[in-house]
Amino acid sequence: MGNRLSKIYTRTGDDGSTGLGDGSRVAKDSLRVNAFGTVDELNSCIGLVIAAQPDAAICATLTEIQHELFDLGGELCIPGSALIQDADTTRLEQRLDALNADLPPLKDFILPGGGVAASHCHLARTVARRAERDLVTLSRQDTVRPEAIRYLNRLSDLLFVIARVLARQSGHGEVLWQHLRRRRG
C-alpha cells in the first residue's frame, strides 16, 4: 500500500502545481490533471447513482466500475503505468449485452430523465463521454494507452443501457424525444 495521508493539506499545491504519482510536479490545469480529474468526477457521479439505491446487481456492477475508475485515475496519475486492461472492457461489454437483451430496440432518441437514479446515470454517461474526450486530447500530447480510451467508450455505452433499465425499474419509463412536436415552416 502506498503512503497514508495523515495530513490532508500540504500547501505544496498553493503555487498552482500538483504532484503526480511518479513524484513529478505539473500545473493543475495540465491536460493530464484535467483527464484524471474528469475520471474522478465520473466516479463521483456513479456514486450518486449508487446512492439512489438501484437493485443489488446494478449496484454491484457500478461499485466494481468505481474501483476500475480509481485504477484508471491511478494510471493517468502515474505516467507509464498500466492498470486498465482489455479484460476490464470485455466485462463491461458482457454486462452491457446482458442488460440490453431485455430492453426493447430503440426507435427514438431518449432524453435524460426517467427518475432520480436514471437521471444520475445519464449524467454519469455524459461525464464518461467528456472523460473519453479528455483522454483523446491528452493522447495528442502525451502517451495514453488505447485500453483506457476504449474502457471509457464502452463505459458510456453501459451507463446509457443502465439508465434505460433504471428508468423502467422506477416506473417512470424512458423519456422519448418528440422530434415532431413542432411544425416547421
PyRosetta script that sets phi, psi and omega in degrees:
from pyrosetta import init, pose_from_sequence

init()
pose = pose_from_sequence("MGNRLSKIYTRTGDDGSTGLGDGSRVAKDSLRVNAFGTVDELNSCIGLVIAAQPDAAICATLTEIQHELFDLGGELCIPGSALIQDADTTRLEQRLDALNADLPPLKDFILPGGGVAASHCHLARTVARRAERDLVTLSRQDTVRPEAIRYLNRLSDLLFVIARVLARQSGHGEVLWQHLRRRRG")
pose.set_psi(1, 145.4)
pose.set_omega(1, -178.9)
pose.set_phi(2, -72.8)
pose.set_psi(2, -166.3)
pose.set_omega(2, 179.1)
pose.set_phi(3, -65.9)
pose.set_psi(3, 142.9)
pose.set_omega(3, 175.5)
pose.set_phi(4, -96.8)
pose.set_psi(4, 139.7)
pose.set_omega(4, 178.7)
pose.set_phi(5, -85.1)
pose.set_psi(5, 116.6)
pose.set_omega(5, 175.1)
pose.set_phi(6, -99.4)
pose.set_psi(6, -16.2)
pose.set_omega(6, 178.8)
pose.set_phi(7, -132.5)
pose.set_psi(7, 128.4)
pose.set_omega(7, -174.5)
pose.set_phi(8, -78.0)
pose.set_psi(8, -39.1)
pose.set_omega(8, 179.1)
pose.set_phi(9, -102.7)
pose.set_psi(9, 141.2)
pose.set_omega(9, -178.7)
pose.set_phi(10, -121.7)
pose.set_psi(10, -15.5)
pose.set_omega(10, -177.1)
pose.set_phi(11, 69.9)
pose.set_psi(11, -0.2)
pose.set_omega(11, -178.5)
pose.set_phi(12, -72.0)
pose.set_psi(12, -19.7)
pose.set_omega(12, 179.7)
pose.set_phi(13, -94.1)
pose.set_psi(13, 4.3)
pose.set_omega(13, -178.4)
pose.set_phi(14, -65.0)
pose.set_psi(14, -17.0)
pose.set_omega(14, -179.9)
pose.set_phi(15, -91.2)
pose.set_psi(15, 6.2)
pose.set_omega(15, 179.9)
pose.set_phi(16, 89.5)
pose.set_psi(16, 11.9)
pose.set_omega(16, 177.5)
pose.set_phi(17, -115.7)
pose.set_psi(17, 164.3)
pose.set_omega(17, 176.0)
pose.set_phi(18, -142.0)
pose.set_psi(18, 156.9)
pose.set_omega(18, -179.4)
pose.set_phi(19, -91.7)
pose.set_psi(19, 137.0)
pose.set_omega(19, 172.3)
pose.set_phi(20, -88.6)
pose.set_psi(20, 169.3)
pose.set_omega(20, -177.9)
pose.set_phi(21, -64.8)
pose.set_psi(21, -19.5)
pose.set_omega(21, 178.6)
pose.set_phi(22, -90.9)
pose.set_psi(22, 5.2)
pose.set_omega(22, 178.4)
pose.set_phi(23, 93.7)
pose.set_psi(23, -12.9)
pose.set_omega(23, 179.4)
pose.set_phi(24, -74.6)
pose.set_psi(24, 159.6)
pose.set_omega(24, 179.2)
pose.set_phi(25, -115.8)
pose.set_psi(25, 139.9)
pose.set_omega(25, 178.8)
pose.set_phi(26, -137.3)
pose.set_psi(26, 163.7)
pose.set_omega(26, 176.9)
pose.set_phi(27, -65.9)
pose.set_psi(27, 143.2)
pose.set_omega(27, -179.5)
pose.set_phi(28, -64.8)
pose.set_psi(28, -19.0)
pose.set_omega(28, 177.9)
pose.set_phi(29, -100.7)
pose.set_psi(29, 17.9)
pose.set_omega(29, 177.7)
pose.set_phi(30, -68.1)
pose.set_psi(30, 158.5)
pose.set_omega(30, 179.2)
pose.set_phi(31, -60.9)
pose.set_psi(31, -36.2)
pose.set_omega(31, -179.5)
pose.set_phi(32, -66.5)
pose.set_psi(32, -46.4)
pose.set_omega(32, 179.6)
pose.set_phi(33, -64.8)
pose.set_psi(33, -40.0)
pose.set_omega(33, 177.1)
pose.set_phi(34, -60.0)
pose.set_psi(34, -42.4)
pose.set_omega(34, -178.2)
pose.set_phi(35, -64.0)
pose.set_psi(35, -49.4)
pose.set_omega(35, -178.4)
pose.set_phi(36, -74.9)
pose.set_psi(36, -21.4)
pose.set_omega(36, 172.4)
pose.set_phi(37, -67.4)
pose.set_psi(37, -39.6)
pose.set_omega(37, 177.9)
pose.set_phi(38, -69.0)
pose.set_psi(38, -36.4)
pose.set_omega(38, 175.6)
pose.set_phi(39, -62.9)
pose.set_psi(39, -39.4)
pose.set_omega(39, 177.2)
pose.set_phi(40, -64.5)
pose.set_psi(40, -42.4)
pose.set_omega(40, 177.2)
pose.set_phi(41, -61.0)
pose.set_psi(41, -42.1)
pose.set_omega(41, 177.4)
pose.set_phi(42, -59.8)
pose.set_psi(42, -43.1)
pose.set_omega(42, 179.2)
pose.set_phi(43, -60.4)
pose.set_psi(43, -40.2)
pose.set_omega(43, 177.9)
pose.set_phi(44, -65.9)
pose.set_psi(44, -39.2)
pose.set_omega(44, 177.8)
pose.set_phi(45, -63.0)
pose.set_psi(45, -39.7)
pose.set_omega(45, 177.5)
pose.set_phi(46, -65.6)
pose.set_psi(46, -34.4)
pose.set_omega(46, 174.0)
pose.set_phi(47, -59.3)
pose.set_psi(47, -35.6)
pose.set_omega(47, 176.2)
pose.set_phi(48, -65.5)
pose.set_psi(48, -38.6)
pose.set_omega(48, 177.2)
pose.set_phi(49, -62.6)
pose.set_psi(49, -46.2)
pose.set_omega(49, 179.6)
pose.set_phi(50, -61.6)
pose.set_psi(50, -39.8)
pose.set_omega(50, -179.7)
pose.set_phi(51, -64.0)
pose.set_psi(51, -23.2)
pose.set_omega(51, 177.1)
pose.set_phi(52, -78.9)
pose.set_psi(52, 1.9)
pose.set_omega(52, 172.3)
pose.set_phi(53, 59.3)
pose.set_psi(53, 61.3)
pose.set_omega(53, 172.6)
pose.set_phi(54, -69.4)
pose.set_psi(54, 176.3)
pose.set_omega(54, -179.4)
pose.set_phi(55, -61.0)
pose.set_psi(55, 164.0)
pose.set_omega(55, -172.0)
pose.set_phi(56, -60.3)
pose.set_psi(56, -38.0)
pose.set_omega(56, -178.0)
pose.set_phi(57, -67.3)
pose.set_psi(57, -43.0)
pose.set_omega(57, 178.6)
pose.set_phi(58, -67.8)
pose.set_psi(58, -40.8)
pose.set_omega(58, 178.2)
pose.set_phi(59, -60.1)
pose.set_psi(59, -42.8)
pose.set_omega(59, 178.9)
pose.set_phi(60, -64.2)
pose.set_psi(60, -42.6)
pose.set_omega(60, 177.9)
pose.set_phi(61, -60.8)
pose.set_psi(61, -46.6)
pose.set_omega(61, -177.9)
pose.set_phi(62, -67.4)
pose.set_psi(62, -34.9)
pose.set_omega(62, 177.7)
pose.set_phi(63, -66.8)
pose.set_psi(63, -41.3)
pose.set_omega(63, 176.0)
pose.set_phi(64, -61.0)
pose.set_psi(64, -41.2)
pose.set_omega(64, 178.4)
pose.set_phi(65, -63.0)
pose.set_psi(65, -39.3)
pose.set_omega(65, 177.8)
pose.set_phi(66, -58.8)
pose.set_psi(66, -41.9)
pose.set_omega(66, 177.3)
pose.set_phi(67, -62.9)
pose.set_psi(67, -42.7)
pose.set_omega(67, 179.4)
pose.set_phi(68, -65.9)
pose.set_psi(68, -36.7)
pose.set_omega(68, 177.4)
pose.set_phi(69, -67.1)
pose.set_psi(69, -34.4)
pose.set_omega(69, 175.3)
pose.set_phi(70, -64.7)
pose.set_psi(70, -39.8)
pose.set_omega(70, 175.0)
pose.set_phi(71, -61.4)
pose.set_psi(71, -43.9)
pose.set_omega(71, 179.5)
pose.set_phi(72, -62.0)
pose.set_psi(72, -42.6)
pose.set_omega(72, 175.9)
pose.set_phi(73, -59.5)
pose.set_psi(73, -40.3)
pose.set_omega(73, 176.7)
pose.set_phi(74, -63.9)
pose.set_psi(74, -41.6)
pose.set_omega(74, 178.1)
pose.set_phi(75, -60.4)
pose.set_psi(75, -40.7)
pose.set_omega(75, 180.0)
pose.set_phi(76, -73.7)
pose.set_psi(76, -30.4)
pose.set_omega(76, -178.8)
pose.set_phi(77, -79.4)
pose.set_psi(77, -21.4)
pose.set_omega(77, 179.3)
pose.set_phi(78, -118.4)
pose.set_psi(78, 88.1)
pose.set_omega(78, -177.9)
pose.set_phi(79, -52.3)
pose.set_psi(79, 134.5)
pose.set_omega(79, 179.9)
pose.set_phi(80, 94.4)
pose.set_psi(80, -10.7)
pose.set_omega(80, 179.0)
pose.set_phi(81, -82.9)
pose.set_psi(81, 161.1)
pose.set_omega(81, -177.7)
pose.set_phi(82, -137.0)
pose.set_psi(82, 95.7)
pose.set_omega(82, -177.2)
pose.set_phi(83, -110.0)
pose.set_psi(83, -26.1)
pose.set_omega(83, 176.5)
pose.set_phi(84, -94.9)
pose.set_psi(84, 129.8)
pose.set_omega(84, -176.1)
pose.set_phi(85, -118.9)
pose.set_psi(85, 164.8)
pose.set_omega(85, 176.9)
pose.set_phi(86, -57.6)
pose.set_psi(86, -33.0)
pose.set_omega(86, 179.4)
pose.set_phi(87, -61.3)
pose.set_psi(87, -31.6)
pose.set_omega(87, 177.5)
pose.set_phi(88, -65.4)
pose.set_psi(88, -42.6)
pose.set_omega(88, 178.6)
pose.set_phi(89, -68.0)
pose.set_psi(89, -38.6)
pose.set_omega(89, 177.6)
pose.set_phi(90, -60.6)
pose.set_psi(90, -41.7)
pose.set_omega(90, 177.6)
pose.set_phi(91, -62.1)
pose.set_psi(91, -40.8)
pose.set_omega(91, 177.2)
pose.set_phi(92, -60.9)
pose.set_psi(92, -43.9)
pose.set_omega(92, -179.5)
pose.set_phi(93, -62.5)
pose.set_psi(93, -41.5)
pose.set_omega(93, -179.7)
pose.set_phi(94, -64.0)
pose.set_psi(94, -43.3)
pose.set_omega(94, 179.3)
pose.set_phi(95, -66.9)
pose.set_psi(95, -40.4)
pose.set_omega(95, 178.2)
pose.set_phi(96, -59.9)
pose.set_psi(96, -48.8)
pose.set_omega(96, -179.6)
pose.set_phi(97, -60.4)
pose.set_psi(97, -42.2)
pose.set_omega(97, -179.1)
pose.set_phi(98, -64.5)
pose.set_psi(98, -44.4)
pose.set_omega(98, -179.6)
pose.set_phi(99, -70.3)
pose.set_psi(99, -37.7)
pose.set_omega(99, -176.5)
pose.set_phi(100, -72.4)
pose.set_psi(100, -24.1)
pose.set_omega(100, -176.3)
pose.set_phi(101, -59.1)
pose.set_psi(101, -31.4)
pose.set_omega(101, -177.2)
pose.set_phi(102, -93.7)
pose.set_psi(102, -1.4)
pose.set_omega(102, -178.9)
pose.set_phi(103, -92.7)
pose.set_psi(103, 146.0)
pose.set_omega(103, 175.4)
pose.set_phi(104, -68.9)
pose.set_psi(104, 151.1)
pose.set_omega(104, 177.6)
pose.set_phi(105, -60.1)
pose.set_psi(105, 147.3)
pose.set_omega(105, 178.8)
pose.set_phi(106, -79.2)
pose.set_psi(106, 133.6)
pose.set_omega(106, 174.6)
pose.set_phi(107, -117.7)
pose.set_psi(107, -16.3)
pose.set_omega(107, -179.2)
pose.set_phi(108, -137.2)
pose.set_psi(108, 164.1)
pose.set_omega(108, 172.5)
pose.set_phi(109, -72.2)
pose.set_psi(109, 152.0)
pose.set_omega(109, 179.0)
pose.set_phi(110, -109.3)
pose.set_psi(110, 132.4)
pose.set_omega(110, 175.9)
pose.set_phi(111, -85.3)
pose.set_psi(111, 149.1)
pose.set_omega(111, 175.5)
pose.set_phi(112, -61.2)
pose.set_psi(112, 127.9)
pose.set_omega(112, -177.9)
pose.set_phi(113, 159.4)
pose.set_psi(113, -155.5)
pose.set_omega(113, 178.5)
pose.set_phi(114, 89.6)
pose.set_psi(114, 28.5)
pose.set_omega(114, -179.6)
pose.set_phi(115, 106.3)
pose.set_psi(115, 168.8)
pose.set_omega(115, -174.6)
pose.set_phi(116, -63.2)
pose.set_psi(116, -51.2)
pose.set_omega(116, -176.9)
pose.set_phi(117, -62.6)
pose.set_psi(117, -45.2)
pose.set_omega(117, 179.8)
pose.set_phi(118, -63.3)
pose.set_psi(118, -40.6)
pose.set_omega(118, 179.1)
pose.set_phi(119, -63.9)
pose.set_psi(119, -42.8)
pose.set_omega(119, 176.2)
pose.set_phi(120, -62.7)
pose.set_psi(120, -36.5)
pose.set_omega(120, 179.9)
pose.set_phi(121, -68.5)
pose.set_psi(121, -38.2)
pose.set_omega(121, 175.4)
pose.set_phi(122, -62.8)
pose.set_psi(122, -39.8)
pose.set_omega(122, 176.9)
pose.set_phi(123, -62.2)
pose.set_psi(123, -44.5)
pose.set_omega(123, 178.0)
pose.set_phi(124, -60.4)
pose.set_psi(124, -39.4)
pose.set_omega(124, 178.6)
pose.set_phi(125, -60.2)
pose.set_psi(125, -43.4)
pose.set_omega(125, -178.8)
pose.set_phi(126, -69.5)
pose.set_psi(126, -34.4)
pose.set_omega(126, 176.7)
pose.set_phi(127, -69.8)
pose.set_psi(127, -35.0)
pose.set_omega(127, 175.4)
pose.set_phi(128, -61.8)
pose.set_psi(128, -41.3)
pose.set_omega(128, 177.8)
pose.set_phi(129, -63.8)
pose.set_psi(129, -40.0)
pose.set_omega(129, 178.3)
pose.set_phi(130, -66.1)
pose.set_psi(130, -41.3)
pose.set_omega(130, 177.8)
pose.set_phi(131, -60.6)
pose.set_psi(131, -40.7)
pose.set_omega(131, 177.6)
pose.set_phi(132, -61.9)
pose.set_psi(132, -44.7)
pose.set_omega(132, 178.0)
pose.set_phi(133, -62.2)
pose.set_psi(133, -39.5)
pose.set_omega(133, 179.2)
pose.set_phi(134, -63.3)
pose.set_psi(134, -39.1)
pose.set_omega(134, 178.1)
pose.set_phi(135, -67.8)
pose.set_psi(135, -39.2)
pose.set_omega(135, 177.5)
pose.set_phi(136, -63.3)
pose.set_psi(136, -43.4)
pose.set_omega(136, 177.6)
pose.set_phi(137, -60.6)
pose.set_psi(137, -46.3)
pose.set_omega(137, 178.2)
pose.set_phi(138, -60.9)
pose.set_psi(138, -37.2)
pose.set_omega(138, -177.1)
pose.set_phi(139, -65.5)
pose.set_psi(139, -19.7)
pose.set_omega(139, 177.8)
pose.set_phi(140, -76.5)
pose.set_psi(140, -18.2)
pose.set_omega(140, -178.1)
pose.set_phi(141, -112.2)
pose.set_psi(141, -30.1)
pose.set_omega(141, -172.3)
pose.set_phi(142, -145.2)
pose.set_psi(142, 169.6)
pose.set_omega(142, -177.8)
pose.set_phi(143, -74.8)
pose.set_psi(143, 126.4)
pose.set_omega(143, 171.3)
pose.set_phi(144, -132.4)
pose.set_psi(144, 127.1)
pose.set_omega(144, -179.1)
pose.set_phi(145, -68.1)
pose.set_psi(145, 136.7)
pose.set_omega(145, -179.4)
pose.set_phi(146, -61.9)
pose.set_psi(146, -25.6)
pose.set_omega(146, 177.3)
pose.set_phi(147, -59.8)
pose.set_psi(147, -36.7)
pose.set_omega(147, -179.8)
pose.set_phi(148, -67.7)
pose.set_psi(148, -42.1)
pose.set_omega(148, 179.8)
pose.set_phi(149, -67.2)
pose.set_psi(149, -43.9)
pose.set_omega(149, 178.0)
pose.set_phi(150, -60.3)
pose.set_psi(150, -41.0)
pose.set_omega(150, 180.0)
pose.set_phi(151, -58.2)
pose.set_psi(151, -48.5)
pose.set_omega(151, -178.5)
pose.set_phi(152, -66.7)
pose.set_psi(152, -36.3)
pose.set_omega(152, 178.0)
pose.set_phi(153, -61.0)
pose.set_psi(153, -48.5)
pose.set_omega(153, -179.3)
pose.set_phi(154, -69.1)
pose.set_psi(154, -35.0)
pose.set_omega(154, 179.1)
pose.set_phi(155, -61.8)
pose.set_psi(155, -42.0)
pose.set_omega(155, 179.8)
pose.set_phi(156, -63.6)
pose.set_psi(156, -36.5)
pose.set_omega(156, 175.7)
pose.set_phi(157, -63.5)
pose.set_psi(157, -44.6)
pose.set_omega(157, 179.5)
pose.set_phi(158, -63.0)
pose.set_psi(158, -41.8)
pose.set_omega(158, 179.4)
pose.set_phi(159, -63.1)
pose.set_psi(159, -34.3)
pose.set_omega(159, 175.9)
pose.set_phi(160, -62.5)
pose.set_psi(160, -46.2)
pose.set_omega(160, -179.8)
pose.set_phi(161, -66.6)
pose.set_psi(161, -40.9)
pose.set_omega(161, 177.2)
pose.set_phi(162, -62.0)
pose.set_psi(162, -39.9)
pose.set_omega(162, 177.9)
pose.set_phi(163, -60.5)
pose.set_psi(163, -40.4)
pose.set_omega(163, 177.6)
pose.set_phi(164, -62.8)
pose.set_psi(164, -44.5)
pose.set_omega(164, 179.7)
pose.set_phi(165, -62.5)
pose.set_psi(165, -46.1)
pose.set_omega(165, -178.3)
pose.set_phi(166, -63.6)
pose.set_psi(166, -38.1)
pose.set_omega(166, 178.4)
pose.set_phi(167, -62.2)
pose.set_psi(167, -39.8)
pose.set_omega(167, 179.8)
pose.set_phi(168, -72.1)
pose.set_psi(168, -41.6)
pose.set_omega(168, -179.6)
pose.set_phi(169, -64.1)
pose.set_psi(169, -33.6)
pose.set_omega(169, -177.0)
pose.set_phi(170, -73.7)
pose.set_psi(170, -17.2)
pose.set_omega(170, -175.7)
pose.set_phi(171, 89.2)
pose.set_psi(171, -9.0)
pose.set_omega(171, 178.5)
pose.set_phi(172, -75.3)
pose.set_psi(172, -31.8)
pose.set_omega(172, -176.6)
pose.set_phi(173, 76.2)
pose.set_psi(173, 171.7)
pose.set_omega(173, -179.5)
pose.set_phi(174, -80.5)
pose.set_psi(174, 145.5)
pose.set_omega(174, 178.1)
pose.set_phi(175, -97.3)
pose.set_psi(175, 110.0)
pose.set_omega(175, -176.7)
pose.set_phi(176, -88.7)
pose.set_psi(176, 141.8)
pose.set_omega(176, 176.1)
pose.set_phi(177, -70.5)
pose.set_psi(177, 128.6)
pose.set_omega(177, 179.3)
pose.set_phi(178, -99.0)
pose.set_psi(178, 85.4)
pose.set_omega(178, -173.5)
pose.set_phi(179, -70.1)
pose.set_psi(179, -15.6)
pose.set_omega(179, 178.9)
pose.set_phi(180, -108.4)
pose.set_psi(180, 24.9)
pose.set_omega(180, -174.7)
pose.set_phi(181, -71.5)
pose.set_psi(181, -20.8)
pose.set_omega(181, 179.5)
pose.set_phi(182, -124.7)
pose.set_psi(182, 143.6)
pose.set_omega(182, 174.7)
pose.set_phi(183, -81.6)
pose.set_psi(183, 134.0)
pose.set_omega(183, 178.0)
pose.set_phi(184, -93.7)
pose.set_psi(184, 146.1)
pose.set_omega(184, 174.0)
pose.set_phi(185, 145.4)
pose.dump_pdb("model.pdb")
